[in-house]
Amino acid sequence: MSLQTPPVAARKPSAVTHHGITVADDYAWLRDPGYPEVTDPQVLAHLDAENAWFEARMAPHQPLVGNLFTEMRARIKEADTSVPQKDGDWLYWIEFEDGAEYKKWWRRPVSANDDKSADALILDEGALAAGKEYFRLGALSVSKNGKLLAYAIDDNGSERFTARVRDLETGAELPDVIPGTLSALVWVAEDKGIVYSLANEQWRTDNARLHWLGQPIESDVELYHEDDEGFRVGAGLTANEEWLVIAASDHETSEVRLIPAADPLGAQILVRPRVAGVEYDVDLRGETLFIHANDDHENFRVATAPLSAPAQWTTLIAGSDEFYLTGIDLFRDFYVIEGRRAGLDQLEVRYYDDPQRIEPIAFPEASYDAGLGDNPEWAVTTLRLSYESMVSPATVYDYDVASHALSPLKVQEIPSGYDAALYVTERLEIAARDGTLVPVSVMMRRDRTPAGPLYLYGYGAYGIAIPPGFSTTRLSLVDRGFAFAIAHIRGGDDLGRAWYKAGKLERRTNTFTDFVDVAKGLIARGLTTEGRIAIAGGSAGGELIGAVVNSDPELFGAAAAHVPFVDVLATMLDAELPLTPGEWPEWGNPITDKAAFETIRGYSPYDNVRAQAYPPLLVTAGLNDPRVTYWEPAKWVAKLRELKLGDSELLLKTNMGAGHGGKSGRFESLRETAEEFAFILWQLGVEG
């Protein structure tokens, strides 16, 4: 093909009026009315042209992509096995074989000790994925008696899963097939039934349903239906597996019901009616409820209540400005508190009979990512933990609760070699323009040349913290002289709930200005220079990228925006889209609130593209993505093509057979990372 920039297709302008304000949308035609199955040939032709342009522009750099992919793959142990974990009468583990994109799930009777002849393959993802462009395993659940396996798969990236049941004694698939699920699969009634949730036409789980094994799905019973279109419904079991928990929630409010797991059609217990802005979750030991809630402190407290009076909450652990209490996990003889202090993960073992006895679990580094691993049993004396840092590979520990001893069971192996002594990590604090100190985690080689290139990552939404964890892929940049930085900006909950609230709704722009100020602060500290910063983010993090290249394009030498949420105003004005009603507590409702309309219009990346020079941009999308619909990045790129000044690179790649997460498979996903890094190295002029 001729190396010419894809032409901007003939426009079909549309306009909408809200609050007396008319907003024109020149690229509304890129939204195919046939979604989720794209039917408009003009839309498909446009996406195909952009993909062809991507391939043509990247063609000279394919040797670099190949080199990056090869070194990334060489850091992965191809034949790898997880640490087995006991659950009832069985040990369970997962395994990758040489060259395999997908896992195999295994188990062995505990009574067989180390007799490998007793190993039983219970699920082969590779066999299920054979011949498919995309494959993802969703829920997977073994029945309490160990005889049945419920699992769900998505084979196109649309996140509508089909659930099936397998007899683990014979290997036969049972006739029970449930299409359209989007949930866990929860065994109840002595393994005679499964509780699940269906995604409705708008991709919302507004229900919890009971399927009796062997019965047609038409006879399934709806245990709960949620009428608020902004809420989602999910189900699970208490830690002792005696109670079914059905929870309904949006981004800031929740409500929980309990039903005896042995009698899922029995009377439901409403723990406490929803109150706007109050989130809570529940577990149970004996006749006592343990409630994790933010009703009297934004950083949450732990309360207890008798099962007979579930709304009468008594504080067990008070909320604190210093300690962000993120969760509580119950076991028979003790419980574990998870949280963060000054942004760093904390784990504490506590005891039911002695509230003053608190045993923190100590970790060896000053900055790290740690938490409870897989702990399926109720009566345990050791805890499975996970640990890593930006320079320490992922480690699985067993923690002996009585002796407080941490025993490493497995350290992530890097076959091509890794010497942690070559690298250094630090946690900085950089002042934002309003004086707020923003944490930044940085990793680099000790011998790095000062003021070299830097890769800055951010997310900043939904109260999701970005932990300072380990990554083998980032070594491909760090070993080429990059510093790798994570900006823990407002909008995440890295420093607690107040940190999250300071980056949402009317204060959303703090997220973007924090990121810009971090970039400027890293320059001021001599870690890099203007125009030598590559930035990246995905989904809401892609919105971040779109906002900052509008506001401060000169700072950045390259940008990667993956499945970016960039058409914020139009999306939040469309209540028919899958996620919109549930997103209003996060972004505001511009349909009913003029102030929210103006705020969103003021930062929405698509609506603020203007005639200026932009840094080189790599943008990705997924045709089957139900979270950020493909037309958002397509519209954004089309508008950028028309308005941007200069000849900076602008590439759009749409995965035509995938969704929000890009390609599936452990190696195919690496190739997409290799493409991103090759683009960055190309644009920053760093030798491959």
C-alpha positions in Angstrom: 0.0 0.0 0.0 1.1 3.6 -0.4 2.5 5.1 2.7 0.0 7.9 3.1 -1.8 8.8 6.3 -5.3 7.3 6.3 -7.7 10.0 5.1 -10.2 11.3 7.5 -13.5 9.9 6.2 -16.3 12.1 5.0 -17.9 13.6 8.0 -21.5 13.2 9.0 -21.8 15.9 11.7 -24.3 15.5 14.5 -25.1 17.7 17.4 -26.8 17.3 20.8 -28.1 19.9 23.1 -28.0 19.6 26.9 -28.6 22.3 29.5 -29.0 24.8 26.6 -25.5 24.0 25.3 -25.1 22.5 21.8 -22.2 20.0 21.4 -21.2 19.0 17.9 -19.8 15.6 17.2 -18.2 15.4 13.8 -17.2 11.7 14.2 -20.4 10.3 15.6 -20.7 8.1 12.5 -17.9 5.9 13.8 -20.4 4.5 16.3 -22.0 1.7 14.5 -25.7 1.3 15.4 -25.3 -2.4 15.0 -23.0 -2.6 18.0 -22.0 -5.0 19.6 -21.8 -6.6 16.2 -20.4 -4.0 13.8 -22.4 -3.9 10.6 -21.5 -0.6 9.0 -19.1 -1.2 6.1 -17.8 2.4 6.4 -16.8 1.9 10.0 -15.1 -1.4 9.2 -13.3 0.1 6.3 -12.1 2.9 8.5 -10.7 0.6 11.1 -9.1 -1.6 8.5 -7.4 1.4 6.9 -6.1 2.4 10.3 -4.8 -1.1 11.0 -3.1 -1.1 7.6 -1.5 2.2 8.3 -0.3 0.8 11.7 1.3 -2.2 10.0 2.9 -0.1 7.3 4.5 2.4 9.7 5.7 -0.3 12.1 7.0 -2.5 9.3 10.6 -1.1 9.4 10.6 -1.6 13.2 9.5 -5.2 13.2 13.1 -6.5 13.8 13.1 -4.4 17.0 9.6 -5.7 17.9 10.9 -9.2 17.4 14.0 -8.6 19.5 11.9 -7.2 22.3 9.4 -10.0 22.1 12.3 -12.6 22.2 13.9 -11.1 25.3 10.6 -10.7 27.1 9.7 -14.3 26.4 13.1 -15.4 27.5 12.4 -13.9 31.0 9.3 -16.2 31.3 9.8 -19.7 32.6 7.9 -21.6 29.9 7.5 -24.8 31.9 6.2 -23.5 35.2 4.1 -24.7 38.1 2.4 -22.8 40.9 2.8 -23.9 44.5 0.2 -26.5 45.3 -2.5 -25.4 47.8 -4.6 -27.7 50.0 -8.4 -27.4 49.8 -10.2 -30.2 51.6 -9.0 -33.6 50.4 -7.1 -32.2 47.5 -4.0 -30.3 46.5 -4.6 -27.9 43.6 -2.1 -26.2 41.3 -1.7 -24.8 37.8 0.9 -25.5 35.2 2.3 -24.1 32.0 4.0 -26.4 29.5 6.8 -25.3 27.2 5.4 -23.1 24.5 1.9 -23.1 25.9 -0.2 -19.9 25.8 -2.6 -21.2 28.4 -2.7 -23.0 31.7 -3.5 -26.5 32.8 -5.3 -27.0 36.1 -4.3 -30.0 38.2 -5.1 -31.7 41.4 -3.9 -34.7 43.5 -5.5 -36.3 46.6 -3.7 -35.2 49.8 -3.5 -38.8 50.8 -1.4 -39.6 47.7 1.5 -37.5 49.2 4.0 -37.0 46.3 2.7 -39.8 44.1 2.6 -38.1 40.7 0.7 -41.0 39.2 -2.3 -39.7 41.2 -2.2 -36.3 39.4 -5.4 -35.5 37.7 -5.9 -32.8 35.0 -9.2 -31.1 35.7 -9.1 -28.4 33.0 -6.9 -27.7 30.0 -7.3 -24.1 28.8 -5.2 -24.8 25.7 -7.6 -27.5 24.5 -10.6 -25.1 25.1 -8.8 -22.3 23.3 -7.8 -24.4 20.3 -8.7 -22.8 17.0 -9.9 -19.6 18.7 -8.5 -16.1 18.1 -9.3 -15.2 21.7 -9.8 -17.2 24.8 -10.3 -16.3 28.5 -11.2 -18.5 31.4 -13.6 -16.7 33.8 -15.0 -18.3 36.8 -13.8 -21.7 38.0 -15.2 -23.5 41.0 -14.9 -27.0 42.3 -17.9 -28.4 44.2 -17.5 -28.9 47.9 -17.5 -32.6 47.6 -14.8 -32.3 45.0 -16.7 -34.2 42.3 -17.8 -31.4 39.9 -16.2 -28.4 38.3 -18.1 -25.4 37.1 -16.2 -23.1 34.7 -17.0 -20.3 32.3 -15.2 -19.1 29.1 -15.3 -16.1 26.8 -14.0 -16.8 23.3 -14.4 -13.3 21.6 -13.4 -10.7 24.3 -17.0 -9.5 24.8 -16.9 -10.6 28.5 -20.1 -12.7 28.1 -19.1 -16.0 29.4 -20.7 -19.5 28.8 -20.7 -21.6 32.0 -20.4 -25.4 31.9 -20.1 -28.2 34.4 -17.7 -31.1 34.3 -17.8 -34.4 36.1 -14.3 -34.7 37.6 -14.7 -38.4 38.2 -15.5 -39.3 34.6 -14.3 -36.2 32.7 -17.7 -35.9 31.0 -19.3 -32.6 30.4 -22.8 -32.4 31.9 -25.7 -31.1 29.8 -25.9 -27.9 32.0 -24.8 -25.0 29.8 -25.5 -21.4 30.9 -24.7 -18.7 28.2 -24.3 -15.0 29.0 -22.9 -15.2 32.5 -20.7 -12.5 34.0 -20.0 -13.6 37.5 -18.6 -16.1 39.9 -20.1 -19.6 40.0 -21.1 -20.5 43.5 -22.0 -24.0 44.7 -24.9 -24.3 47.1 -27.4 -26.8 48.5 -24.9 -29.6 49.0 -23.6 -29.2 45.4 -27.0 -29.6 43.8 -27.2 -26.0 42.6 -25.1 -23.1 41.3 -25.7 -19.4 41.9 -24.6 -17.1 39.1 -25.5 -13.7 37.4 -26.5 -13.1 33.8 -25.3 -10.0 31.9 -28.4 -8.3 30.5 -28.6 -6.5 27.1 -26.7 -3.5 28.5 -23.9 -5.8 29.9 -25.2 -5.2 33.5 -25.5 -7.9 36.1 -28.8 -7.0 37.7 -29.6 -10.4 39.1 -28.5 -13.5 41.1 -30.0 -16.7 39.8 -30.1 -20.3 41.0 -29.5 -23.2 38.6 -30.4 -26.8 39.7 -28.1 -29.3 38.1 -29.9 -31.4 35.5 -32.7 -28.9 35.1 -33.2 -26.7 32.0 -32.0 -23.1 32.5 -35.5 -21.9 31.7 -36.5 -23.1 35.1 -33.7 -21.3 36.9 -34.8 -19.2 39.9 -34.1 -15.5 40.2 -33.0 -15.1 43.9 -32.6 -11.4 43.6 -33.2 -8.7 41.0 -31.8 -5.2 41.3 -34.0 -2.4 40.0 -31.4 0.4 40.1 -29.7 0.3 36.7 -26.5 1.8 38.2 -26.0 -1.2 40.6 -24.4 -4.5 39.9 -25.1 -7.8 41.6 -22.6 -10.5 42.7 -22.6 -13.6 44.9 -20.2 -15.5 47.0 -19.9 -17.6 50.2 -18.8 -16.6 53.7 -15.4 -17.9 54.7 -16.9 -20.9 56.5 -19.0 -21.6 53.4 -22.2 -21.7 55.5 -23.9 -18.7 54.0 -24.6 -17.4 50.5 -23.8 -13.7 50.2 -25.6 -11.6 47.6 -24.3 -8.1 47.2 -25.6 -5.2 45.2 -23.4 -2.1 44.7 -22.3 0.8 42.6 -19.0 2.7 43.0 -20.0 4.2 46.3 -23.0 2.4 47.8 -23.6 -1.3 48.7 -26.2 -3.6 50.2 -25.8 -7.2 51.3 -28.2 -10.1 51.8 -27.4 -13.5 53.5 -29.1 -16.8 52.6 -28.3 -20.2 54.1 -26.0 -22.0 51.5 -27.8 -25.3 52.3 -31.2 -23.7 51.5 -30.7 -21.0 48.8 -34.5 -20.7 48.5 -34.8 -19.9 52.2 -35.5 -16.6 53.9 -33.1 -13.8 53.0 -31.5 -11.7 55.7 -30.9 -8.0 54.7 -27.9 -6.9 56.7 -28.6 -3.2 56.4 -30.5 -1.2 53.8 -28.4 0.8 51.4 -27.5 4.4 52.3 -26.0 6.5 49.6 -22.3 6.8 50.0 -22.0 3.9 52.4 -20.1 0.8 51.3 -19.9 -2.4 53.3 -19.1 -6.1 53.0 -19.8 -8.9 55.4 -18.4 -12.2 56.6 -19.6 -14.4 59.4 -18.2 -16.6 62.2 -20.7 -18.5 64.3 -23.6 -16.2 65.0 -21.5 -13.0 64.7 -21.3 -10.8 61.6 -18.0 -9.0 60.8 -18.7 -5.9 58.7 -16.1 -3.9 56.9 -17.7 -0.5 56.3 -17.1 3.2 55.7 -20.2 4.5 57.4 -18.4 6.5 60.1 -14.9 6.9 58.6 -14.0 7.2 55.0 -11.0 4.8 55.6 -13.4 2.1 56.8 -13.9 0.4 60.2 -14.6 -3.2 61.2 -17.8 -3.7 63.2 -19.6 -6.7 64.5 -23.3 -7.5 64.8 -25.4 -10.5 66.0 -26.9 -12.4 63.1 -30.3 -12.0 64.9 -29.9 -8.2 64.6 -27.6 -7.6 61.6 -28.1 -3.8 61.4 -26.9 -3.2 65.0 -23.2 -2.5 64.3 -20.7 -2.2 67.1 -17.2 -1.0 66.4 -14.4 -3.6 66.7 -11.7 -1.7 64.9 -12.2 2.1 64.5 -11.5 3.9 61.3 -8.3 5.9 61.2 -6.8 8.7 59.2 -3.4 6.9 59.2 -4.5 3.4 58.4 -6.6 2.6 55.3 -8.5 -0.6 56.2 -9.0 -2.3 52.9 -10.3 -5.7 54.0 -10.9 -8.4 56.6 -10.4 -12.1 56.1 -11.9 -14.5 58.7 -10.4 -17.9 59.7 -11.6 -20.2 62.4 -9.1 -19.2 65.1 -8.0 -15.7 64.0 -8.6 -13.1 61.4 -6.4 -11.0 59.1 -6.7 -7.2 58.6 -5.4 -5.9 55.2 -4.7 -2.2 54.7 -2.2 0.5 53.8 -0.2 2.9 55.9 1.4 5.8 54.0 0.6 3.9 50.9 2.3 0.7 51.8 0.6 -2.6 52.2 0.0 -3.9 55.8 -1.1 -7.3 57.1 -2.1 -7.9 60.7 -3.2 -11.1 62.4 -5.8 -10.5 65.2 -7.7 -12.8 67.6 -11.3 -13.1 68.4 -10.8 -13.7 72.1 -8.1 -10.9 72.6 -8.9 -7.7 70.7 -5.6 -6.1 72.0 -3.4 -8.8 70.5 -2.2 -7.5 67.2 0.6 -9.2 65.2 1.8 -7.3 62.2 3.5 -9.3 59.4 6.9 -7.7 58.7 8.3 -7.5 55.2 12.0 -6.9 54.2 11.9 -3.8 51.9 10.8 -0.2 52.4 8.5 -0.3 49.3 6.7 -3.4 48.1 3.4 -5.0 47.1 2.1 -7.7 49.5 -1.1 -9.4 50.4 -2.9 -12.6 51.2 -2.7 -15.3 48.5 -5.0 -18.2 48.0 -6.2 -19.4 51.4 -9.3 -21.5 50.7 -9.6 -23.4 54.0 -11.4 -22.2 57.2 -9.2 -24.0 59.8 -5.6 -23.1 59.1 -2.4 -22.5 61.1 -0.4 -21.1 58.2 -1.3 -18.4 55.7 -0.3 -18.2 52.0 1.1 -14.8 51.2 2.3 -13.0 48.0 5.1 -10.5 47.9 7.1 -8.5 45.4 8.7 -5.1 44.8 9.9 -3.1 41.8 13.3 -4.9 42.1 12.2 -8.2 43.8 10.5 -10.9 41.7 7.2 -12.3 42.9 7.6 -14.5 45.9 5.1 -17.0 47.5 5.4 -17.4 51.2 3.9 -19.5 53.9 3.5 -17.6 57.2 3.3 -19.6 60.4 0.8 -17.8 62.5 2.2 -19.2 65.8 5.9 -18.7 65.2 5.5 -15.6 63.0 8.0 -17.2 60.5 7.9 -16.4 56.8 9.0 -19.4 54.7 9.6 -18.7 51.0 8.0 -21.4 48.8 8.7 -20.1 45.4 10.5 -17.1 43.9 9.7 -16.1 40.3 12.4 -17.5 38.1 13.8 -15.5 35.2 15.5 -18.0 32.9 17.5 -15.4 30.9 18.9 -14.1 34.2 18.2 -11.3 36.6 20.5 -9.6 39.1 18.6 -7.4 41.5 21.8 -5.8 42.6 22.0 -4.0 39.2 18.8 -2.0 40.0 17.6 0.5 42.5 14.1 1.5 43.5 13.0 4.5 45.5 9.8 6.2 46.5 9.7 9.9 46.0 7.2 12.6 46.9 6.6 15.4 44.4 4.6 18.5 45.2 1.5 19.1 43.0 0.6 22.6 42.1 -1.8 22.8 45.1 1.0 21.7 47.5 -0.2 18.1 47.8 2.7 15.6 47.9 2.2 12.9 45.3 4.1 9.6 45.8 6.1 8.3 42.9 7.7 4.8 42.7 10.8 4.7 40.5 13.0 1.9 39.3 16.2 2.2 37.2 19.6 0.7 36.8 22.3 1.8 39.2 24.6 2.7 36.3 21.9 4.7 34.4 23.1 8.0 32.8 21.4 10.9 34.6 18.6 12.8 32.7 18.0 9.9 30.4 14.7 8.7 29.0 11.9 7.9 31.4 8.6 5.9 31.2 5.8 7.3 33.3 2.7 5.2 34.0 -0.5 6.3 35.6 -4.1 5.3 36.2 -5.9 7.4 38.8 -9.5 6.3 38.9 -12.1 4.1 40.7 -10.0 4.1 43.9 -7.7 1.5 42.3 -4.1 1.7 43.6 -1.2 0.9 41.3 1.2 -1.2 43.5 5.0 -0.9 43.2 5.3 -4.5 41.9 7.7 -6.4 39.8 7.6 -6.7 36.0 9.9 -8.6 33.6 8.7 -6.7 30.6 9.8 -3.3 31.9 13.3 -4.6 32.0 13.4 -4.1 28.3 13.2 -0.4 28.8 15.2 -0.1 32.0 18.1 -2.1 30.5 18.1 0.5 27.7 18.6 3.4 30.0 15.1 4.2 31.0 13.9 5.0 34.4 10.4 3.5 35.0 8.1 5.5 37.2 4.6 5.0 38.6 2.7 8.1 39.6 0.4 7.3 42.5 -1.9 10.2 41.5 -5.2 11.2 43.1 -8.2 9.2 41.9 -6.6 6.0 43.0 -6.8 5.0 46.7 -3.1 4.6 47.2 -3.1 6.9 50.2 -6.6 6.1 51.4 -10.2 7.0 50.6 -9.6 10.7 50.7 -7.0 10.3 48.0 -9.6 8.6 45.8 -12.3 11.3 46.4 -9.8 14.0 45.6 -9.6 12.7 42.0 -13.3 12.1 41.1 -16.4 14.0 40.2 -15.8 17.8 40.4 -12.2 17.2 41.5 -11.4 14.9 38.6 -8.8 17.3 37.1 -6.5 16.8 40.1 -5.7 13.4 38.5 -4.4 15.1 35.3 -2.6 17.9 37.0 -0.9 15.5 39.5 0.4 13.5 36.5 1.8 16.6 34.8 3.3 17.9 38.0 5.0 14.6 38.6 6.5 14.7 35.2 7.8 18.2 35.8 9.1 17.2 39.2 11.0 14.3 37.8 12.6 16.7 35.3 13.4 19.1 38.2 15.1 16.3 40.0 17.4 15.5 37.1 15.9 12.1 36.2 14.9 13.2 32.7 14.4 16.1 30.4 11.4 17.7 28.6 10.4 15.6 25.6 12.3 12.5 26.9 9.3 11.2 28.8 7.2 8.3 27.4 3.8 8.0 29.1 1.3 5.2 29.1 -2.1 4.3 30.5 -5.1 2.1 29.7 -8.9 2.5 30.0 -9.4 5.3 32.5 -5.6 5.6 32.4 -6.0 6.2 28.7 -8.3 9.1 29.5 -5.4 10.4 31.6 -3.1 10.2 28.6 -5.6 12.0 26.4 -6.1 14.8 28.9 -2.4 15.5 29.5 -1.4 15.5 25.8 -4.1 18.1 25.4 -2.8 20.2 28.3 1.0 19.8 28.2 2.0 18.1 24.9 5.5 19.5 24.9 6.5 17.5 28.0 6.2 14.2 26.4 8.2 12.4 23.7 5.8 9.6 23.1 2.5 8.4 24.5 0.6 5.0 24.5 -3.1 5.1 25.2 -4.6 1.6 25.4 -8.4 1.2 25.1 -8.6 4.8 26.2 -11.8 6.2 27.7 -11.5 9.5 25.8 -15.1 10.3 24.7 -16.2 10.9 28.3 -18.9 13.5 27.7 -20.8 11.6 25.0 -20.5 8.3 26.9 -21.8 9.7 30.1 -24.7 11.3 28.2 -25.8 8.0 26.8 -27.7 5.9 29.4 -28.1 3.1 26.9 -24.4 2.2 26.9 -23.4 -0.8 29.0 -21.6 1.0 31.8 -22.9 4.5 31.8 -25.5 4.5 34.7 -23.1 2.7 37.0 -20.4 5.2 36.1 -22.3 8.4 37.2 -21.1 8.1 40.8 -17.5 8.2 39.5 -17.7 10.9 36.9 -21.0 12.7 37.5 -24.3 12.7 35.6 -24.2 15.3 32.9 -27.7 14.5 31.9 -29.2 15.9 35.1 -26.4 18.0 36.4 -25.3 21.1 34.4 -22.2 21.5 36.6 -21.1 17.9 35.9 -21.7 18.5 32.2 -19.4 21.5 32.3 -16.8 19.8 34.3 -16.7 16.8 32.0 -16.7 18.9 28.9 -13.8 20.8 30.3 -11.5 17.8 30.4 -12.9 15.1 28.1 -10.0 14.4 25.8 -12.1 14.1 22.6 -13.9 17.4 23.2 -10.6 19.2 23.9 -8.5 18.2 20.9 -7.3 21.5 19.3 -4.9 22.8 16.7 -1.5 22.2 18.3 1.5 20.0 18.0 0.9 16.6 19.8 3.5 14.1 20.9 3.7 10.8 18.9 0.7 8.6 19.9 0.1 4.9 19.8 -3.6 4.1 20.4 -5.2 0.7 20.8 -8.8 -0.5 20.8 -10.8 -3.8 20.9 -13.7 -4.3 18.5 -15.5 -6.5 21.1 -14.7 -4.3 24.1 -17.8 -3.7 26.2 -16.1 -1.4 28.6 -14.5 1.2 26.4 -16.3 0.8 23.1 -14.1 0.8 20.0 -15.5 4.0 18.6 -14.0 6.1 21.4 -10.4 5.7 20.4 -11.4 5.7 16.7 -13.2 9.0 17.0 -10.4 10.5 19.0 -7.8 9.5 16.5 -9.9 10.8 13.6 -10.2 14.2 15.3 -6.5 14.3 16.1 -5.7 13.6 12.5 -7.8 16.5 11.3 -6.6 19.1 13.9 -3.1 18.3 15.1 -0.2 20.3 13.8 3.1 18.9 12.6 3.9 15.4 11.4 4.2 13.5 14.7 3.3 9.8 14.4 -0.3 8.8 15.1 -1.1 5.1 15.0 -4.4 3.3 15.8 -4.5 -0.5 16.1 -7.9 -2.1 16.7 -7.9 -5.8 17.7 -10.7 -7.1 15.5 -11.1 -10.3 17.6 -10.5 -9.1 21.1 -11.9 -6.9 23.8 -10.7 -4.7 26.7 -7.7 -6.7 27.6 -6.2 -7.1 24.2 -4.9 -10.4 22.9 -5.2 -13.4 25.1 -2.4 -15.9 25.8 0.7 -15.3 27.8 3.0 -14.8 24.7 0.6 -13.1 22.3 0.0 -10.4 24.9 3.7 -9.9 25.2 3.9 -9.1 21.5 1.6 -6.2 22.0 3.8 -4.9 24.8 6.8 -5.3 22.4 5.0 -3.2 19.8 4.4 -0.5 22.4 8.0 -0.4 23.6 9.3 -0.5 20.0 7.2 2.5 19.2 8.5 4.4 22.3 12.2 3.5 21.4 11.6 4.6 17.8 10.1 7.9 18.8 12.6 8.8 21.5 15.5 7.8 19.3 16.9 5.1 21.7 18.9 2.4 20.0 17.2 -1.0 20.1 
